[in-house]
Amino acid sequence: MRRPGAAHSVAWKHRKREIQLGSRLSLFSPPSMDEFTADTQGDSILAGISLFSSDQIGDYKHPNPHIASPMFTQSLPIPKEFPDFPFPNPYPQQLALMQSIYDTLERSRCGIFQSPTGTGKSLSLLTASLRWILDRNSTVQPKLKDLREKLKAINALSTQSDLDWVMAYEKSRVEKLVIEPELEDLARVNDCLEKISDLKTSSSKLLSDLLNDSGVTSAPHSVATDPQEENSYEGIQVEEFLFDTANENLEPVEDDECSKPATDVEQPRILQIIYCSRTHSQLSQVLGELKKCQNLINQITVVQLAARHSLCTNKKIYRLSHPEAINEACLELGRSKQKCSMRNRSSVSKVSNCILSGVPASVIASCVRQDRYSDLFGKQAGTLRNQASNITARIGCPYYATRSALPLAQLILVPYSTLLQPATRAQSGISLKNAVIVIDEAHNLLEATTSSMSVLLHLRDIHSVLTVLRSYQQYYASRFSSVCSLRIKQLISFVQCLQNVLTARRSNVTGSLESRVVTVSGMLSEAGADNMSLHQLTDCMHQKRMVAKLAGFAKWLVDKSDRPTAVKRQIDTDLPVGMHALLTRMKRRNADQQDDDSVDAPFIHGETSSGSTSSRTPDLEGCSSSLYKFQAFLDAVIISEDDARVMITPVGPNQLDASTASSDTKGPSLYFTVLNPGRYLRDLVQQSRCVLLAGGTMEPFEELIEQVFVPAGKPPENTVVFACDHVIDPKRQLAIYPVAESPDGQMLEFTYQ
């Protein structure tokens, strides 16, 4: 493969002119095809010439964009039976359900499946959907072989000398433009499937490698386990909480929460099923049902996502118990100089491979937390009985291992809260593109969506946020940039506006003592915040973990207020005299004041409902939760549509001041909610290949179709609706006997009271 020489370049300029004039190319002797294979200039010229009509060149596009992949160029027949089903003879209802699911997936349609409780609905869902994935994967290698042979034939045809070289080159180029992308996609998928096959057949070896790697040397970083050090902020530089003012544009920056561990697999590669249920306990039951299908569990990679408080193995972190505190501490440890030893990329990769091979992440986390390595490694753990601390510190973090394993996971188990919220879904690393979404227990899907979109912000939360922002502004006022100072002032002003709505301080508020429901624009207008740019405030809150820095700053203030006054410094009695000595003492005094903890914390002023200012030190212990609630409320207001509503519950007439009202759990609050939750599921329906809703009682079907699928552009005729009876025939298999009296002969009377 070489570029044309100078003589060829000159000749090609003449040919270019002749082509543009429409002259006959046969006047020139055709050079060899090899000289024009790498001629990019000639490619650009030929690309603008249509030498073939659309009838002469094959079109591989599929009318459905979700099945335009080369994996779906051939349809699969519906199986008459499912050998993967763990029982010999499934009931007719179960067989019909599995066939309907298989056909729905193959035709890339959405579906609603109603199967009564006790009919093996979850088992049927898993069997049919996973069998469809395996059947689809089995077509990859034949299709890959066919494309390679076709590409080889195209290359052979283009080198034949008896054809017009320009016509042959153009035809081969156009055909390659269609085949080569498909060939590359299938090659990536095939590589992933081969890696999955290797992982599933080497589970014991992976565990052995993990054990040997865990006991080689001591941990690179010791893990602190002293409970007294868990909440201590002593020794932390207060500059760590300073908002970064170097970036004047205040553009949002992706933090560690959203960044995913680097892998050698690009997304998306393989077909994935995202199985969603309400709670983690229900997902554990689904995993138990899957274990009954041995043929499937030996071929399918499964990853169950969970939060940090369930999978964290760093004792210093998970002993904090509160989920938000665990998330915050984990992120802080990841950015500190003393990194968490369990987040080593090599260790995380080994744990990720173990999870893909079939070891649940929850089992790994439980064994590490309780030092029960025999449950994980078997008899091999006895050789390292005295090195439990080394094993704990060197086994990678199961939380980050699950995220690292997602690209190769064929079945992903997630709860409602992870799938329905876009931010949580992005943080977890879930990709909806070309995925199959199965939502079990979907009879309450709309209610769950409403709950996930709703935010409750109490008046006490507003007070905490306002106190932290004022303290933060007071402490760092001289170190803010102009833009950062402006954003902090705007945040304080917006929080004050929300406070005024609940405390009825604005004269134009009507019916301020009664609970009322208003639109988002009405709430902003009533609060006097309709002229603020909330998008700028949201960007400010999301930039470089500002909420986490505010929470850390508040805890630092609380820690400083609880500590005793600094130890008195020794005073040198032999003070030198003179101007130089005076300047030295003044410089030393300023340095001592900066180091003295007793003067670092700003004095905070609180406000009562009457508008008077009272000097006090507020309770900032629970400010982290308030800050995250405020951020969620602000985000909800930003992304809200015309169906969003805000319920305003102001301070009552019997509540003397805001401090009294804020102590009431059912007191003044702002409650954000949505009236049409189905429209917030559009991304799930539009980005995925198909969505299956399953449950025991799914009627009325029209409600789900109109609220979930129609807003996403799915017409009702393209939605499959399936309903079956119970597997037990009440006439032949169920006997009903009324009980009228007790065993001792007394008549039973049921009053339903």
Secondary structure, DSSP 8 states (H G I E B T S, - for coil): -----HHHHHHHHHHHHHHHHT--GGGS----GGGGTT-HHHHHHHHT---S-TTTS-----SSGGG-SGGGSS-----S--TTSSSSS--HHHHHHHHHHHHHHHTT-EEEEE--TTS-HHHHHHHHHHHHHHHHHTTHHHHHHHHHHHHHHHHHHHT-TTS-HHHHHHHHHHHHHHHHHHHHHHHHHHHHHHHHHHHHT-HHHHHHHHHHHHTSS--SS-----GGGSS--TT--GGGGS---S-TT------TTT-----S--SS-S--EEEEESSHHHHHHHHHHHTT-HHHHTT--EEE---HHHH---HHHHTT--HHHHHHHHHHHHHSSS--GGG-HHHHHHHHHHHHHT--HHHHHHHHHHT-THHHHGGGGGGGGGGHHHHHHHS--HHHHHHHHGGG-SEEEEEHHHHH-HHHHHHHT---TT-EEEESSGGGHHHHHHHHH-EEEEHHHHHHHHHHHHHHHHHHGGG--HHHHHHHHHHHHHHHHHHHHHHT-STT-SSTTS-EEEEHHHHHHHHT-TTS-HHHHHHHHHGGGHHHHHHHHHHHHHHHHHS---------SS---SHHHHHHHHHHHHHHHHH-GGGTS---EEE-TTS-EEE-----TTHHHHHHHHHHHHHHHHH--TTEEEEEE---TT--SHHHHHT-TTSSEEEEEES-GGGGGHHHHHHSSEEEEEES----HHHHIIIIIGGGT--GGGEEEEE---SS-TTTT-------B-TTS-B------
